[in-house]
Every structure is written in structure tokens, then in C-alpha cells.
Amino acid sequence: MSGARPFDSAPLSVTALSRIIAGLLSVSDLHDVWITGELVDLRASGGHCYMELVDKDAGSGRVNARIKAIMWANIAPGIGAKFQRGTGQRLQSGLKVMVLGTVNYHPSFGISVVITDINPSYTLGEAERRRREILERLKADGVIDLNRSLQWPVPVLRIAVVSASGAAGYGDFVNQLYSTPRRIRFSVELFTAVMQGVRTAESCIAALDAIGRRVNEFDCVVMIRGGGSSSDLQSFDDYALAANVAQFPLPVIVGIGHERDTTVLDYVAAMRVKTPTAAAEWLIARAGECLDRLRQAAADILAAATDRMAGCNTQLSYCEGMLPTVARAAVQRSRATLDNARLSLAGVRASRIVPEQSRLGAAGDALKVASRAIVSRAMERLDASAGLLGALSPEATLRRGFSVTRTSDGHTITSAGEAAEGTVIVTTFADGEVTSTIINHQ
């Protein structure tokens, strides 16, 4: 082999070779160099962070080169935090990074790169950096979570769509929405907008304004876009458009990218889906859930009513069977109550009524005696009064020699002055009357 050392020269041991390599690296210009590559097999152990940096062929994905790398425990947390602040994500395998490091050689572990710093901007890129700035501005304005916090109407059936006229994505959305086997009736109205190019944000804002003027006619807004390159999505990374979506009074569903593509709108809209078809599927699923809840509620009501009726029928049958027995028992109880009352009355009669009857009988006899005595005394008083009245009566007085003189008209004369000459008088005696005329009055 050309340039090879002869066999008789002293061979190098692995240790000697390692020292030569280490010496070469120590004098080389491989200290604090920026290195780009894709992270592979990132793992942590004992606070240190181990990984590989690889270069892949853009077409085939084949690894063209790889080198070991390490972040020591004293700086790994700081580098990870710096990367997350700058990119919004943690360090992980599959990311393309730019790191600052020194090439090191160890006799046991070989060549590796000791990482001391990282450039998040390389991973984030200009577009991503701009996106993060917009999100930070929306967050500072206090509007970033407004649309996501809106309450979804129940059900969601009246759909306002922001999309390009005649776009395949809009056609897929409508076909999917109207072909549901559950026959849910959706109402869809298209508000035409430009979905790529420099007029995208302005056109979409105009469509949202048109919907906002009729906000009571819709349950939500669907902003969809079909296929296209990832670079076309940069038109949706617009602060004014994002602010309009974030503050829109209806929930907004965004389906303008692919599974790995994101825009600012994905962070502010109430719902983010991958494709227009996925937006339709989400709406169908939500309406289906509402329909299922209604059907379940109806089934629960029917089951509850059936159970209630069955329980009532069972209770009624029980009552029908118990009614004769209950009636007989009630009659028997009443009879027993009457018998007890009768016995109680007999006891009361024996203990209270009979003695009272005896007392009443004795009182009656005493009353008869007393009444007879009272009547006898009254008769005696009457007889005495009658004798006295008889003695004092006018007839008795006349019999004693007295007389009564009256004028012819019945007026009693009690003095001589009352008898004028010519007056006809009638004198009453005990045995008759004498009529006279006064001739001389003295």
C-alpha cells in the first residue's frame, strides 16, 4: 500500500493511537464550533443528556454521517429551558438543531461533541418566530383564549363556511356533511374568501364581518382550505386575522392545513382539525352525540314510566287482594271497639249511673215533700189573705152600716161639697140602692 509504514517498524498500540488522535484534536480548530444536524436517540441519564447528531439525505432519508453528542448535567437544564422559551417545545428526537460545541476524543468512548449552547432560531425558523410573536401579542392583548372559551350551542346545525368558491375542500366538506347515514339536517352557507396569496387575511376578515352581521343565524363558523403547499399557509399567520378569529362571537373551526402544518389560527380557534373532511366529521359526531343523548333520555323516560306503571299495577293488585281482608278486619275492629264501649258503659252505669239514679230518686221524694209543704203554706197564706180581703171588701163594709153615694154617671161623692142642688145621686146599701135628688144643700 502506498505510503504505508513498513512491517519492521514499531506498530502503534490503541492507546498510542488514541493519544495521537487526542493530540491532533487538541491543536485543531474544532473548539466552540456551530454544528447543525438532526437529533437522534436523545436520552437523559444521571442529569446528563446523551444523543447523536446525524445528517440525512434529503431524498432517501439515509444517514450520511453521525456523531455522538453530550450535554453535561451542569448546563443541560439551561440549554433545554432556552430552547423551549425560543421554540415553545422541548428538545426531542427528530428536531433539526444548531448547537455550539467542542469536538472531544475519549480513548474508551471515541469522538463526541460536548454541547455548550443552542440556537433556537435555527429550529424555529423565520416563519415560526413570526408566529410566536403574533401569539405573544394576542396573549398580551388578552384575546388569545376568547374563542376557545365560548360555549358551543346544542345542537350545532347552522354552519357558516369561509372558503374559496368552487374549492375541492368545500365540496368535500359539504358532501361529507350531507351524506351522513343518520340523516342529520345541517344548514350550510358559504361566505367566499381567497384562501391563498397576499389577499388571504383581508378576504377572510371580510367574510367574518359578513357573518358577524348575521350572527344570530348561525351556530358556528368553519374556515376550511383544501390542499396546497406549506408555504401557502404563511398567509394565515396574520395578526389582524387571528385577532378577528379569537374575538369572533361564534365558535370557529379551522381546517386549513395538514396534520403537521400549523398556523396562528390553530392556536386561537375553538377547534382545530386537519382537513375539511375532518371538520365535517367532527360536526357530524357532535350532532350524533346530541341525538344519542336525546334518544337515551327518551329511553330512560320510557323505562322510568314503564317501571312506575309496573310498580303501580303491582301495588293495585296487592290492594285489590287486601281490600276484602282489610274491610273485614276494620269491621271486626269496630265491633270490638263497640263491645269495649258497651262494657265500659255498663261499668260506668254500675259505678256512677245507678248511684246517681238513687240520689235522683231520693231527691225526687224530698222534692215532693218539700213541694207539698210549700204548697200547704202558700194555701194557708192565701186563705189568710182571702179572709183579710173579705173583711176589707166594700160588701163587708156596707154590711157594717156604711153606704156609697155616686152621681148618676157613676162618680163617687166623698164630700158634701160635691153634691149640688138638683144632682141625682144613687146611694148603695148592703141590700140595695136608693136614687135621690138633692133639694136643699147646706
C-alpha positions as a printed Julia matrix, in Angstrom:
442×3 Matrix{Float64}:
    0.0    0.0     0.0
    1.41   3.37   -0.99
    2.57   5.47    1.99
    2.17   2.59    4.45
    4.76   2.15    7.16
    6.98  -0.97    6.7
    6.23  -4.12    8.7
    9.5   -3.95   10.54
    8.66  -0.53   12.03
    7.22  -0.41   15.56
    3.4   -0.78   15.48
    1.15   1.61   17.38
   -0.96   0.38   20.23
   -4.56   1.51   20.51
   -3.57   3.67   23.43
   -0.76   5.27   21.47
   -3.06   5.87   18.53
   -5.64   7.39   20.83
   -3.07   9.77   22.24
   -2.05  10.84   18.74
   -5.72  11.48   17.79
   -6.32  13.38   21.01
   -3.22  15.43   20.38
   -4.32  16.27   16.88
   -7.76  17.34   18.09
   -6.26  19.45   20.82
   -4.38  21.58   18.32
   -7.16  21.6    15.71
   -9.71  24.39   15.18
  -12.68  22.35   16.48
  -13.38  24.31   19.66
  -16.67  26.22   20.02
  -17.99  25.49   16.53
  -21.61  25.69   15.41
  -22.89  22.33   14.19
  -26.25  21.58   12.52
  -27.94  18.22   12.4
  -30.95  16.15   13.43
  -31.28  14.89   16.99
  -31.44  11.09   17.31
  -31.77   8.85   20.39
  -32.0   11.74   22.82
  -31.94  10.4    26.38
  -31.1   11.56   29.91
  -29.04   9.71   32.47
  -27.66  10.94   35.76
  -28.56  14.52   34.87
  -26.51  14.35   31.66
  -28.16  14.35   28.24
  -26.87  11.96   25.55
  -27.78  11.98   21.85
  -26.48  11.65   18.3
  -26.34  14.33   15.62
  -26.94  12.98   12.12
  -27.12  14.27    8.56
  -29.68  12.58    6.33
  -30.04  12.5     2.59
  -32.93  14.79    1.67
  -34.31  12.38   -0.9
  -33.92   8.94    0.64
  -33.61   9.81    4.3
  -30.44   7.71    4.51
  -27.98   8.75    7.21
  -24.87  10.2     5.61
  -22.99  10.94    8.81
  -23.41  10.72   12.55
  -21.55  11.78   15.66
  -22.16  11.36   19.36
  -23.02  14.4    21.46
  -23.47  15.13   25.13
  -24.67  17.93   27.37
  -23.26  17.75   30.87
  -25.63  17.97   33.82
  -24.43  21.42   34.87
  -25.62  23.07   31.61
  -28.24  20.66   30.18
  -31.23  22.22   32.08
  -30.28  25.73   30.99
  -29.91  24.73   27.33
  -33.25  22.86   27.44
  -35.03  25.85   29.0
  -33.51  28.24   26.45
  -34.68  26.05   23.59
  -38.23  25.75   24.99
  -38.52  29.5    25.54
  -37.43  30.16   22.0
  -39.43  27.45   20.21
  -42.33  26.66   22.5
  -41.34  22.98   22.61
  -38.92  20.72   24.4
  -35.8   19.18   22.94
  -36.66  15.81   21.45
  -35.51  13.35   18.82
  -36.36  14.28   15.26
  -35.73  18.0    15.62
  -33.17  19.8    13.49
  -30.95  21.91   15.68
  -27.92  24.16   15.6
  -25.68  23.63   18.6
  -22.39  25.13   19.79
  -19.83  22.53   20.87
  -16.3   21.3    21.05
  -15.13  18.08   19.41
  -13.69  15.81   22.08
  -11.96  12.45   21.95
  -12.0    9.81   24.72
   -9.94   6.62   24.47
  -12.89   4.5    25.66
  -15.85   6.33   24.1
  -14.37   7.77   20.94
  -15.16  11.1    19.31
  -18.09  13.14   20.57
  -19.29  16.71   20.65
  -19.67  18.4    24.02
  -22.56  20.85   23.56
  -22.38  24.16   25.39
  -25.14  26.23   23.7
  -28.02  26.04   21.24
  -29.61  28.37   18.66
  -33.42  28.06   18.92
  -33.91  30.35   15.93
  -32.46  27.72   13.62
  -35.15  25.25   14.66
  -37.91  27.74   14.86
  -37.2   29.42   11.55
  -38.32  32.83   10.46
  -41.94  31.81    9.93
  -42.21  30.12   13.29
  -40.59  33.02   15.03
  -43.11  35.37   13.47
  -45.9   33.06   14.53
  -44.7   33.08   18.1
  -44.52  36.87   18.09
  -48.16  37.07   16.93
  -49.25  34.63   19.63
  -47.4   36.58   22.29
  -49.09  39.77   21.1
  -52.52  38.11   21.21
  -51.75  36.84   24.68
  -50.66  40.29   25.81
  -53.89  41.74   24.37
  -55.87  39.23   26.46
  -57.79  37.77   23.5
  -55.95  34.56   22.69
  -58.37  32.31   24.65
  -61.67  34.09   23.96
  -62.95  31.94   21.09
  -61.78  28.72   22.71
  -63.73  29.58   25.86
  -67.07  30.06   24.06
  -69.92  27.7    24.92
  -70.89  25.5    21.97
  -74.58  25.68   21.02
  -76.59  22.47   21.29
  -77.04  21.24   18.65
  -74.59  22.72   16.11
  -76.52  22.57   12.82
  -76.37  26.03   11.2
  -72.92  26.36    9.65
  -71.29  29.44    8.1
  -68.35  28.38    5.92
  -65.4   30.59    4.96
  -63.73  29.04    1.91
  -62.86  29.62   -1.72
  -65.69  29.36   -4.22
  -65.59  26.04   -6.05
  -62.75  24.73   -3.89
  -62.42  20.98   -3.63
  -62.12  21.27    0.13
  -65.51  22.96    0.38
  -67.06  20.29   -1.84
  -65.6   17.53    0.32
  -66.93  19.25    3.44
  -70.49  19.59    2.09
  -70.57  16.06    0.64
  -69.39  14.59    3.92
  -71.88  16.66    5.91
  -74.9   15.76    3.77
  -74.08  12.08    3.27
  -74.27  11.09    6.92
  -76.34   7.9     7.31
  -78.01   9.32   10.41
  -79.8   11.88    8.19
  -78.98  14.83   10.42
  -80.24  18.02    8.75
  -77.45  20.62    8.55
  -77.81  24.1     7.08
  -74.68  25.38    5.29
  -73.98  28.8     3.78
  -70.72  29.69    2.0
  -69.01  33.04    2.52
  -66.44  33.25   -0.25
  -62.85  34.22    0.57
  -59.4   33.98   -1.01
  -57.55  31.17    0.76
  -54.01  31.75   -0.55
  -51.86  34.68   -1.55
  -51.43  38.19   -0.25
  -55.18  38.88   -0.06
  -55.92  35.89    2.18
  -56.11  37.69    5.53
  -58.05  40.66    4.15
  -60.54  38.41    2.34
  -61.13  36.13    5.34
  -61.69  39.13    7.63
  -64.31  40.47    5.18
  -66.08  37.09    5.22
  -66.09  37.04    9.03
  -67.53  40.57    9.07
  -70.36  39.42    6.77
  -71.12  36.51    9.08
  -70.96  38.78   12.13
  -73.75  40.93   10.71
  -75.99  37.84   10.75
  -74.52  36.18   13.8
  -77.91  35.04   15.16
  -78.49  32.9    12.06
  -75.57  30.53   12.68
  -74.25  28.18   15.36
  -70.57  28.2    14.34
  -68.06  29.19   11.64
  -65.97  26.7     9.65
  -62.84  28.08    7.95
  -61.52  25.43    5.54
  -58.97  25.11    2.78
  -58.07  22.15    0.64
  -54.59  21.01   -0.39
  -51.63  23.22   -1.15
  -48.05  23.78   -0.13
  -47.0   24.59    3.42
  -45.67  27.94    2.26
  -49.22  28.98    1.33
  -50.17  28.7     5.0
  -47.99  31.68    5.88
  -50.84  33.92    4.73
  -52.84  32.76    7.75
  -50.09  33.8    10.16
  -51.55  37.29   10.29
  -52.23  39.22   13.49
  -55.38  41.01   12.26
  -56.97  37.76   11.04
  -56.01  35.9    14.2
  -57.43  38.7    16.36
  -60.72  38.56   14.43
  -60.99  34.79   14.88
  -60.04  34.99   18.56
  -62.73  37.6    19.27
  -65.45  36.22   16.99
  -68.75  35.71   18.89
  -69.33  32.22   17.42
  -67.07  29.18   17.86
  -64.7   28.83   14.91
  -63.47  25.53   13.45
  -60.21  25.81   11.48
  -59.21  23.19    8.93
  -56.71  24.86    6.61
  -53.58  22.74    6.92
  -52.37  19.21    7.09
  -51.53  17.06   10.08
  -48.04  18.52   10.56
  -48.84  22.08    9.49
  -49.93  24.71   11.98
  -50.81  28.39   11.8
  -51.65  31.05   14.33
  -55.34  30.34   13.77
  -54.89  26.82   15.11
  -53.98  28.34   18.48
  -56.9   30.78   18.77
  -59.84  28.93   17.16
  -62.32  26.97   19.26
  -61.5   23.78   17.33
  -58.62  22.8    15.04
  -58.93  19.89   12.6
  -56.59  18.63    9.88
  -58.83  18.76    6.78
  -62.26  19.98    5.6
  -63.49  16.38    5.74
  -62.33  16.13    9.34
  -64.3   19.32   10.14
  -67.47  17.72    8.74
  -66.81  14.52   10.65
  -66.4   16.47   13.89
  -69.71  18.27   13.37
  -71.46  15.01   12.49
  -70.04  13.34   15.58
  -71.12  16.23   17.83
  -74.65  16.26   16.39
  -74.73  12.47   16.69
  -73.8   12.72   20.35
  -76.67  15.16   20.89
  -79.04  12.83   19.05
  -77.81   9.89   21.12
  -78.38  11.84   24.33
  -81.93  12.66   23.22
  -82.61   9.04   22.34
  -81.11   7.87   25.6
  -83.18  10.42   27.5
  -86.3    9.17   25.72
  -85.36   5.58   26.53
  -84.73   6.49   30.16
  -88.09   8.26   30.39
  -89.85   5.28   28.82
  -88.08   2.86   31.16
  -88.88   5.0    34.19
  -92.53   5.32   33.16
  -92.75   1.59   32.49
  -91.2    0.77   35.86
  -93.53   3.23   37.55
  -96.59   1.74   35.86
  -95.46  -1.77   36.7
  -94.97  -0.77   40.31
  -98.38   0.9    40.42
 -100.05  -2.15   38.85
  -98.38  -4.41   41.39
  -99.47  -2.14   44.22
 -103.0   -2.01   42.81
 -103.19  -5.78   42.57
 -101.96  -6.05   46.13
 -104.57  -3.55   47.28
 -107.31  -5.41   45.39
 -106.3   -8.63   47.11
 -106.07  -6.98   50.52
 -109.27  -4.93   50.29
 -111.74  -7.66   51.49
 -109.41  -8.68   54.3
 -108.88  -5.07   55.3
 -112.64  -4.43   55.27
 -113.36  -7.48   57.43
 -110.58  -6.53   59.78
 -111.95  -3.0    60.01
 -115.47  -4.3    60.8
 -114.06  -6.63   63.42
 -112.07  -3.85   64.97
 -115.18  -1.64   65.02
 -117.22  -4.39   66.62
 -114.54  -4.93   69.2
 -114.49  -1.2    69.85
 -118.3   -1.18   70.28
 -118.17  -4.15   72.62
 -115.5   -2.47   74.67
 -117.56   0.7    74.71
 -120.63  -1.28   75.77
 -118.7   -2.94   78.57
 -117.28   0.39   79.57
 -120.78   1.93   79.62
 -122.05  -0.98   81.73
 -119.23  -0.4    84.15
 -119.94   3.29   84.2
 -123.64   2.58   84.8
 -122.85   0.3    87.66
 -120.32   2.62   89.21
 -121.83   6.02   88.54
 -125.29   6.0    86.94
 -127.05   3.71   89.5
 -125.84   5.73   92.47
 -126.84   8.9    90.67
 -130.26   7.4    89.94
 -130.64   6.58   93.65
 -129.64  10.08   94.59
 -132.07  11.46   92.0
 -134.88   9.24   93.41
 -134.21  10.41   96.94
 -134.04  13.99   95.71
 -137.38  13.49   93.95
 -139.04  12.19   97.12
 -137.6   15.05   99.1
 -138.81  17.44   96.42
 -142.34  16.04   96.69
 -142.38  16.53  100.44
 -140.92  19.98  100.19
 -143.29  20.98   97.44
 -146.28  19.77   99.44
 -145.14  21.8   102.45
 -144.55  24.84  100.31
 -147.96  24.5    98.66
 -149.64  23.98  102.06
 -148.0   27.08  103.48
 -148.95  29.03  100.39
 -152.55  27.88  100.68
 -152.62  28.95  104.27
 -151.28  32.37  103.34
 -153.84  32.6   100.54
 -156.65  31.68  102.87
 -155.49  34.3   105.35
 -155.21  36.87  102.61
 -158.65  35.9   101.32
 -160.15  36.33  104.82
 -158.45  39.67  105.16
 -159.65  40.73  101.74
 -163.14  39.58  102.59
 -163.1   41.6   105.73
 -161.85  44.67  103.94
 -164.02  44.35  100.83
 -166.74  47.01  100.06
 -169.52  44.47  100.58
 -168.3   43.77  104.13
 -168.06  47.49  104.78
 -171.66  48.03  103.55
 -172.85  45.24  105.76
 -171.39  47.04  108.7
 -173.78  50.02  108.06
 -171.77  52.01  105.58
 -173.07  53.2   102.17
 -171.6   54.55   98.96
 -173.03  57.6    97.18
 -172.44  58.18   93.48
 -173.79  60.57   90.95
 -175.99  59.23   88.2
 -172.96  58.99   85.94
 -171.07  56.75   88.46
 -168.87  59.39   90.07
 -168.37  58.65   93.78
 -169.21  61.53   96.11
 -166.85  61.68   99.04
 -167.82  65.13  100.42
 -170.94  67.25  100.8
 -169.48  69.94   98.64
 -169.6   67.65   95.63
 -173.44  67.3    95.82
 -175.03  70.39   94.3
 -178.77  71.08   94.34
 -180.66  69.14   91.71
 -177.98  66.49   91.48
 -179.36  62.96   91.11
 -177.46  60.67   93.39
 -177.51  56.9    93.87
 -176.84  55.55   97.35
 -175.71  51.96   97.6
 -176.54  49.91  100.73
 -175.68  46.35  101.58
 -179.12  45.2   100.49
 -179.82  47.59   97.56
 -179.67  51.06   96.04
 -181.73  54.33   96.56
 -181.95  57.11   94.0
 -182.39  60.66   95.31
 -182.4   64.28   94.16
 -180.7   66.9    96.25
 -183.23  69.71   97.02
 -181.57  71.69   99.72
 -177.85  71.81  100.1
 -176.35  73.19  103.3
